[in-house]
């Protein structure tokens, strides 16, 4: 009896130990970055001045500073190659960026099919590798076209890299491992740069076998494998895409003239990026596959234990967006947030000095989907560079990457300013990035695209009627031009009073005076000019009713990883109230009270160039996907997607479920050292979990299981009260005990999906109770202008008032108008 009682607990303990073995437990003094540790001063990192990308963005003329800003966006990685090399460990070998830029010769991610398979942009001036390159340690790296001039950013003489570790030393074959440029070498993929690995010393060279790297899982899954190169990621990787108005004739071979630096990676397949070799039977692969093309969870590395794939937004009309901030974007800073640089630190006069007032007031765009990034435009840009891995030496100490399960603490800007040469160089450079966006981030109108004018509605009266519909139903959120005659009681107040101020404003937008003024604004011939087509306001999810996972994100709340990049007024936002979520097993609505402290809101996206950006919603779940970036394909996707938006009855509820029986796969090589932590009895239990190869598979998980039931599991208590913490850990332990007991009971048995689902039934409610986001319907919400706006509401959702749905004719006219934006 005693063994029966202790068995499930010990199995739960093994699972906990497996996950905690990935935690970076380094403590002590604040870490220096690789450059600072090597004695490199940040002033050596001079931002490049070559106008190499001149043909991009419509060949817009840039001044010297703006050119530096674009170059920084396109090729500056800030030492993050260290992070992307490390991430093969917490993903148990699944993620390997080197395999993306140097794929196996039999892979479908080679250059000729890379766009259709992965959705990454092939860099001009390269061609597919015809053979392994002996000068590149036997890797199949894209070869530069000899007809093209050299990549200027790879010039080690002008941009000398960081000499550390084995860089600059002689290998056993007599070859010197290059130090290289601090911009690295181009890889053949836009936004990914190649750097020599400072850990690739003589010992690593002798152990390196390129044949096994491509063919032997035991070799390439070894966490101790030292690859000869690390791959760095520039912002361009997630933000460059085919120009909507200058699309490439061959999507796998664009020219620079076919590309835009700001449209966003609308075609990126996250699952194929993070799994160079797909494994549908791996639960992590199923989890990553919930990201539709063009969407990725930006908190995937600094995990908040909420599966939260979101679109890579285009950057348009930044100047107009900043102007909105002067009206509704007043925020207060406190604590570490006061360390964010502001435009005033770099310019002493002119328009850009109007967005900050000492000591703590900033007028700022609301960046990120939840509007949390709210410390100023420069702070938002600096955080982007940090989020893609800059200063990982310190950043990774604050959380358990990818898997989560470790208490999170804030990354402190002051520590980065003191200890990271890359951070200081980035802070110097982001003002130039902002100036580049102010000049280059211009709309792409369908009328200017090849054949686009013929695709617009020919009936001017139809478009005019659609403009009136837009003015009455859409412009309150989707126009930065708003009525000037505003009642005195209508004013946005960020912080604790925000919800009530927003409610007063929304009710006013339903009034006759508002709609009359808005019609005049929309009818004006210059309506589109200087219009960001968004208010940039934070909309309560009780009104929006989209999936809750994005507004439930915790990264920017007080004390979390992005604490220093969210305003004090964001942290004091009130709860939006109670929303209804659907139980994925019973189909019944369940009330869910939203927490306060910043969560519960979604900032309004821009409709600039809407015709080119389908599918829709913040996770690309509404509308079909096409990997064809041509004008006719974009318009077809737009029409299908906007129809689903305006006719929600055509989009049945979607819950992401596993498409196969799956397991959580952990290679044997990642278990080394674990037996030393276990008792003799526990070691016996561990042996029962491994297969003939010594790997562990935690499963089978039934086909059809809601993926977010496990992906959104909350391992840590969010309360500070000892009684709440104790209760939460009790619930976690009980759930793990029951789950492991079920898995052991079915191990080795050949069960049907229906039998597996039956076996898992007792776990439904316990896992739902532990969910950080219990809303599994991913394509719901934004019912404005439809009858569904008034259906199935909680009391808090009903408080926004009644609006009749538009007629089918109104909707068709609105679609015709939206195509002109």
N, C-alpha and C positions, 0 to 999 in steps of 0.2 A: 504494500500500500504506500509505503514511503516513497518508493521509486516512481509510482504512478503520480504522486503529488508533485514531485520535484522535476519530472521530465519536461513538462511544458515550460516551466520557468527557465530551466537551463537552455532550452531551445530559443526562447525569447532573448536570453542573455547573449547567446551566440550571435543572433541577428544584430543586436545592439553593438557588439564588439566588432562585427564585420563592417558596419557603417562607420563606427567611430575610428576604425583603423585608417580612414582616409583623412581624418581631421588634422589640419596643420596646428600643432600645439605649441609652436614657438612662443616663448615669453621673453621678458627682459626689456632692454632698451629699444626705442623706436628704431626700426631698420633703416639703413641707407639703401639707396637704389644702386644698381650695378655700376652706373657711371660715377656716382659720388664715391663709392667704395674703391674705384680704380683711380681716384684722384682727378677726375675730369670735371672741370668747371662748366656750369651751364652756359657761360658766354661763348664756349667753343661751338655750341650748337647754333650756328647761324642759319636762319631759314632761307631756303633756296630762292634765287631770283630769276632763274631761267624761265622764259615764257614758252615752255615745252608744250603745254596743253592749250596753245592759242586757238586751235580750231574748235575746241569744245564750246558748249553753251552759246552756239550761234556766232562764234568768233567775235564775241563782244570785246571791245577795247578796254583793257584794264591798265591802271597805272602800276608803278613799281610795287607799292604796298599791297595792292589787290592781287597782283601776281604771286607775291609771297604767301598771301592768304590761301589762294587756290592750291598752290604747291603743298602747303601744310596739310590741307584737307585731303589731298590726293596721295601723298607719299610719306608723311610723318607718322611714325609708329611709336615714338617715345619709349623705346625699350620694351614694348609689350610682347616681343617675340619670346621673352622668358616665360610669360604666362601661358601662351598658346602651346608652347612645348610641354609645360608642366601638366596641362589638362588631359593628357593621355592617361594620367594616373587615376584621378577620381572618376573618369568615365570607363575605367577598366579596359583601356586600349581601343575603345570604339571610335574615339575622336583622334584624328591625326591629320593636321593641316598639311604636313609634308606630302602625304599621299594624295591630297587634292591637287597640289601644284606639280607633283611628280607621280602621276598615277601609273599603275601597272600597265603593261602593254596590251593586255586583253580586257582592260576596264572600259566601261561606258562613260567614264568621266574624263576620257582623253579629249583633247582640244576639239576635234571635229564634231563631237556630240555633247560637249560640256554644257552648253547653254540649255539644251532641251532636257538634260539630266539633272543638273544642279542649279541652273539659273544664275550662274556667276558670269561676269562679263569678261570675255577674252580680250586681252590687251592687244591693241594694234602693234604691228611690227614684229610679230612672233609667228612661228609655225610649229607644227607638231614634231616632237622628237622622233627621229627615225631609228634611233638605237640608244642604248644606255651610254651616258657621257662619262668616259673615264676621268675627265678633269673635274667632274662633279660626283665622284665616288660611286659611279655606276647607276645613277638615278636617271629616270626618263623625264627630264625637265624640258619644257618648251624651249626651242632655239630661236635666237633673235635673227630676224631677217637681215642679211648683210647689206641690203640696199638701204636700210634705215640708218640714220645717224645713231651714235651711242646714246644710251640713257644718261642724261647729265647728272642725275642724282646719285648714280653709282660711282661717281668720281671720288675715290678715296683720298686723293690729294687735296681736293677742295673741301670735302666733307668727311674728315677722318673719323673713323669709328672708334669704339671703346676697346682698347687693348686690355683684355683681361683673360685669365685662364690660359687655355691653349692657343688663343689667337696670336698669330705672329710667331709661333714656334714651329720647329721642323718635325714632320711626321716620319715614321719609319721608312716610307718610300722615298724620302728626300724632299717631298713637297712641303712648302710652307703653308700652314693654315692661314688664309688671309684674315686680316683684321677687317677690311672692307670699309665701306662708307656707313655713316650713321643712318643713312636712308636705306641701306641694304641694296640688293640687286633686284631688278624686276623679275617676276616669275612667269609672265604670260597671262596672269589674271589681275585685273585692275584692283588695286587696293591691298594686294598681298605682296610682301617684300621678303627677300631671302637673306638670312644672316648666318655666318658660320657659328657653330655651337661652341662656346668656350670650354665646354666639358669634353669636347672631342679630342682627347689627348692620345698619346701613343697606345695606351691600353685600349681605349675605345676604338681606335683605328684597327688594331689587330682583331678585335671582336666583331668588326663591321662586316656584314655579308649582304650585299644588295640583293642577291638572288633570294636568300631567305627572307629578307625584308618584304619582298613582294609575295612570297609563296608559303611561308611557314608560320602559322599562327603562334606556335610555341615561341618562335623567335621574336616576331614583331609585337606580341602581347607582353613580352617581358618588361616589367616596369623599370628594370635597371638598364634597358637598352639605351645607349647614347647615340642619337642620330647625328650625322655630320652637320646638319643645318637646323636652324630654328626659323619659323615663319612668323613675321610680324604683320599686323593688320592696321591699315590706315582707315580713317573714317570713310574714305571712298568705297571701301568694300561693301558697305551697307547702304550707300547713298548714291552711287553712280548707276545710271541705267540708260537704256536707249532713249534718245530724244523722241518725244511724241510727234514733233513736227519735222524731224529730220531722221526718220528711222533707217536702219541699215538695210541694204538689199539682201545681205546674208547675215542673219543674226549671230552666227558663230564667228564672223569675221568683220566686225564693225571697224570703221575708221574713227579717229578722234572727233571728226565733224558729226558723227552719228550719235555722240554721247553727251549726256548732261550730267553735271556734277551734283545736281540738287534734286533730281526727280525721285530718288529712293530706289532701293533694290526690290522692285515690285515682283520679281520673278524668282527670287531665291528660295530654294527648297531646303529648309533647315535640316530635315531628317537625312537628306543625302549629303549634306555638308558634314554633319556630326557622325554619320555612319558611312564611311567611304565604301563599306561592303554591307549592304542592307541585311538585316536579320529580323524578319517579321515575327519570329518566335521569341524575340527578346523584348521584355516589357518596356525597357528604356527606349528602344526604337519606336514602339507604339506610342509612348509618351511624347517623344520629340515629333512624331508624325502628326500630332494634333495641330501643329503649326501649318496652316495652309501656305501655299507659295506666296512670297512677299511678306510673310509674318514670321516673327521670331520673338521668343521671350527675352526681353532685354535684361531681365533679372535672372537669367539662367545660371550664370556663374555665381553671382552673389545671391544665392537662392533665398527666396522668402517662403518656400514650400507652398507656393501657389502656381499651378500651371497656367501661364498667362501669355500666350503668343499674341503679339500685337504688330500691326503693320509698320513698315519702315516709311515714315511720312516723307512726302516731298517738302522741300523748303521753297516757299514762294513769298514774294512781297514782304520781305522782312521789315522794311522801313514802315510800311503801313501797319504791320503788326505791332511795331514799337509805338506807333501813334496811339493805337488802342490802349496800350498800357498806361498812357498818361491819363486816360479816362477811368478805367476800371481796374488797373493793375497795381494800385498802391499797396505795398506790402511792408511789414516791419521785419527787420532782421534782429537776431539776438545770438549770443554765444558764438560758436564757431562760424556761423553764417556771416558774421561781420568781417571775416577774413577774405571773403570773395572779392576779387578785383572788380572795379567798376570802370566805365568809360572815362570817368573823371580822373582816374589814375594815369591815363595816357594822353588825353586831350584836355586843354584848359579853356577852350572856348568853342562855341558853336552848338549845333543841335544835340550832339551826343552827350553834352554835359547836363542835360535836363532830366536824366533818368535816375539820379541819385542825389540825396540830400543828407549831409552828415547830421547825426551820427549813424542813423539806422533806417532811413526810409528809401525804398527803391521802387521805381515804377517798371514793371517787368512783364514780359510775356510769360504765359503759363505753359511750360514745356512738359513733356511726357503726357501720356494719355490721361492721367489723373490730375494734371495740372500741378503736380507736386514740386517740380523743378522751378523755384520761384524766388531766386536770389539775384536775378539780373541776367542779361543775355550772355555776358562773358562767363559767369559762373556756370551757366548751362553748357556752354561749349567746353569748358575745362572738365566738367563732370563726364561729358561724352568720352573724352580721351582717357579719363580714369576708368570708366566702365568697360572699355575695351582692353584694359590690362596694364596701363601705365602704372608704374610704382607698385607692381605686384608683390614686391618684397614685403611691403607693409600691408597692402590691401588684403592679401590672403590671410593675414593673421586675425582678421575681424569676423570671419565666418568660415563655414565648411563649404568649399566650392561644390556647386552642382547638387550634391545630395542634401545639403542643409543639416539640421539636427544639432547645431552648435549655437549657443547664445551669440547674437550678433551685437557688435558695438560699432560706433561711428568711426569712419575714416576722418581724421582730423586735418583740415587744410593747413593749419599752422605747422604740423609735423611734416607734411609734404613740402611746404615751402622751405623748411629748414634742412631736410634730409634727402630731397630728390632733385638732382640736377635736371632730369627730364621734366619734372613738374614745373620748375622755374622757367625753363625754356618754353614750355607750352604756354604758361601764363603770359610770356612776352609775345607769343605769336598769335593768340586767339583774337586780339583786336583786328589784326589783318584779315583773319578769317571772316569776322563780322563785316568788315568793309567789302570783302569779296561778295558775300551774300547780298549786301545792300545793292550792289551793282548787277550781279549776274542772276539772281533768283527771280526771273521774270516769268509771267504766265506763258503757257503754250495753248494758243487758241486753235480750235479745229479749223477755222477759216484759213489759217496759215499753213496747215498741213497738206501734203500732196493729195489732191482729190478731196480734201476735207470740205470745201465750200459746197460741193455737190451733195454732201451727206446731210447738210443742215436743212431744216424745214423751209420749204419755198413759200409757205403761206405766212406772210408777215403778221396778219391778224391773229393767227394761232400763237405765234411767238409772243405777241403783245399781251394776249390773254394769259399766257403762261407767266409773263412777268408780273401781272396783277396777282395771280395766285401765289407766286413767290413772295411778293410784298406782304401779303396778308398772313401767310402761314410759315414761311421759311426765313425771311429776312431778319426777324427778331434775333435769331441765333447766327445766321449765315450772311451777315453784311456788317462790315466795319463802318459803313456810312449809316448813321442812325438819325432820327428826327432831332432837330435842335430845340424845338419847343417841348420841353420835358417838365412835368409837374415837379414841384419842389421836393415832394416826398420820395421821388424816384432817384436813388443814388446807391451804387454798389458799395457795400461796406465789408471789406475782407476781415476775417477773424470770427469771433463768436456770433456776431450779428449778421453774418453773410446769408444764411438761409432765408431769413425773413426779408432781407433787402432784395434777394433774388426773387422771392415769391411776389413781392409788390411789383417788381419790374415785369415779371411774366404776366401777371394779371393785367397790367396796363397795356401790354402788347396785344391783348385781345380786344382792346377798346376801339371805338370808331375813330377818335382823333389820331391814335397811333397809326392805324391802318391807312387812313387818308394821307397822312404825311409820308408814310413809307411808299405808297404807290407813286407819289410824285418823285421821290428819290430814285426808285427803280426805273421809272419811265425816262429819266434824264439821259441824254445821249452819252454822258461820261460816267454812267453808273459803275462800269467795270474798272475804270481808270483809278488807280490808287485805292482799290478795294481789296482787302484781305479775304473777303467773303467769309468772315467769322467774327464773332465778338471776342473770342478767346476766353469766354467766361467758363467757370466751372458749373456744370449742370448737375443737379441732384439726380441720382439714379432712380429715385422714386418717380421722377418725371420721365426720364429717358428710358428706363426699364430694359436696358441692355444687360448682357451677362455681367454678373457681379464681380468676377475675379479681378478685373483691372481696377475698379474703384476700391477693392479690398486690399490692394497691394500695401505692404508694410514697409518697404525699403526707406521711405522718406519720413516716416513718423518719428516722433521724438525718441532719441536713443538708438535709432537703427542706422544702417550703413550710410545712407545719404542724409543724415541729420543736418550736416553742415551746408547742404545744398537745397534745403527747403526753408521757407520763411517761418517766422514765429506765428504769423497770421494764418498760414496753412496749418500749422500744428494745433491751432486753437479753433479750427472749423468745427461747427456743431454736428451732431448726428442728423442725418437726413430723415430718420424715422424707420418705419418697418416696411419691408418689401415682401413680396410673395415669391417663393421658389417652388419648383415642382420636384417632388420626390421621384427619382428616376426609376424606381421599382414599382411604386403604386400609381404614379401619375397624378397624385393629389397635391394641391397647393399647400405649402407650409409657411407660416409667417417667420420672417427672419429679421430681427432688429439690427440695423447697421450701426457699427461703432462710430464714435466721434474721434476727434484728434487728427483730422485730415482726410480720412477715408470716406467714401460714399459719393464721390463726384467724378465727372468726366469732362475735360475741357473740349470746347467745340472745335471740330476739325474744319479746315478751310475747304471751300468748294472750288477754289481756283483750279482750272483745267480738269474739272470733274469728269469730262468725257474720256479722259485718258487713264483714269486711276481705278477702275473696277477690278475685282469685286469690292464690296462695301462692308460697313461696320468696322469697328476697331480691330477685328481679327480676320478680315477678309472672308467671312462666312456667308455673305449674301451675294449670290451671283456665281457664274461659272468662271473657270480659269482657262486662259489660253496662253501658251508660251510664245505666241506669235506677237511681236511688238509692232506690227504694221498698223497703219491707220484704220483700214476696214476691220481688222480683228479687234482693235481697241474699241471702236464704235459698237461692234456687235456685243462685246462684253458689257459695255456701258448700258446698252438698251436692255439686255437681259437682267443685269444687276439692279438697275434703277426700277425696273418693273417689279422685281421681287420686293424692293424697298417700299414701293407705294401700294402694292397689292400683297400684303403679308399673308393672305390666305394661300398664296402660291409658294410659300416657303414653310413647309412642315417643320416642326421642331426637330432639331438635330442634337443628339447626344453622342459625343465621341466615345466609341466602344472598341475594345480589342477585336481585331479581325481574325485572330488566330488564338489557339491556346498558347499562352506565353509563360515565360519564366524570367526571373531576374538572374541573369547569368554573371557569375564572378569567376574569372580564370584562376587556375591554381596558382599562377605566379603572383597574384595579388594577395594570397593568403599566407605568404611566407612570414614567419615570426608570430603568427597568431597562435599556434599550438602552445608556445611558451607562456601565453596569458591564461591558458585554460587548465582546469584540473584534469586528472586522469580520466574521470568519468565524462567530463565535457569533451575531452579528446575523442572518446568513444562515440559520443553523439555526433561530433563533427564528421567522423569517418562515415557515418550513416547518411550524411547529406551530400557527400561528394560522389561523383560518377567514376567510371573506370579510368578516366584521364586525370582525376584529381581535381576537377572543377566542381563548383557548386551551382546548382540551379534551384532557386527558390520558386517552386511552382509544382504542378501546372496551375496557372490562373485561367479560369474559363474564358472561352471565346464569348464576346458580347458583354464583358464586364465594363462598366463605365470607367474609362481611364482615369478620370479625375477623382474617383473614389480612393485610389491609392496615391495618385500624383499630388493631391492636395492635403495629404495627411499632415496634421499639425503635431510635430514631435515635441515642441516646447510650449510651455504655458505662456500666454500673453499677459497674464495678470502678475502684479507684484505682491499680491497678498499670499502669505504662506499657506493659508488654508486652500486657496484656489490652486496654487502650484501643486500641493500634495494631492488634491483631488484629480487634477489633470494627469499627473504621472501615474496615478492608480489606474485611470481609464486607459492610458497608453499601454501599461504593462498587461492589464487584463486583455486588451484587444490583441496584443502580440502573442500572448499565451494561447488564446483561442485560435488565432490564425495559424500559428506553428503546429498546434495540435491537429488541425484539419489537414494541413499539408503532409504531416507525417502519416496520418491515417490513410491518405490516398496515394502515398508514394509507391510507385511500382505497379499501381493498378491501371489498367487501360479503361478509362471512363469516357463516356460520351460527353459532349458539351452540356447536355441537359442534366446528366448526373453530376457533373462538376458544379454547375450552377446551383443545384440542389444542396450539394455539400457546403457551398459557400453562403447559403442563405442566412445562417445564424450571424454572419459577420456584417450584414448590410447595415443595420442600425448602429452598432458600435463604431463602425468606420465613418458613417455619416456624422455621428456625434463629434468625431475628432477632426472633421474637415475644416480647413481654413477658408474654403469657398465651397459651400454646398449647392451652388447653382451650376448644373451640368448642361443646361441648354445653351448652346454657344451662338445661335443665330437669332436670338429674340431681341425685341425692343425697337426703339425709334419708330413708333406708330403714329407720328404726327401726320395729320391729313387723312387718316384712315379711321374706319369705324372701330377698329380694334383698340384705338386710343382709350375708349370708354369702357372696355370690357375687363372683367376679372380683377378688379383693383382692390388693394387694401385701403384702409382709411387714409393713410398718409398719401397714397398714390391718387386717391380721389380728390385730395385737397387742391389739386392744380386746376380744377374746373373742367367743364364739358366743352368739347369742340366737335361739331359734326364732321363726318368724313367728307372728303372731296368726291365729286362725281367722277366717273371714268373719263368724261370729256375734259374736266379740269386737270386730271392727272396727265392725260396725253399732252395737253397744252404746256403743263409744267415741264414735262420731259423735253419738249421742243425748246423751251427757254433755257433749261439747264445745259443743253448741248452748246449754247453760245458762250458759256462762262469759261 
